[in-house]
Amino acid sequence: MSVDTSDGGPEMDYPEHEKTYAGFIKVSIYSSVIILVILALMAAFLV
């Protein structure tokens, strides 16, 4: 994702924003997988 700031857009650290977003997505995916594993184990052993 690239952002064109040549038209007088705000000076921001877009590479850092993209890095943060990528980290957020990675943590979200890992969290979802862990929750799904926990739910599967609960279904297998508690039901």
PyMOL commands that set and color helices and strands:
alter all, ss='L'
color gray80, all
select helices_A, chain A and resi 14-46
alter helices_A, ss='H'
color red, helices_A
deselect
rebuild
show_as cartoon
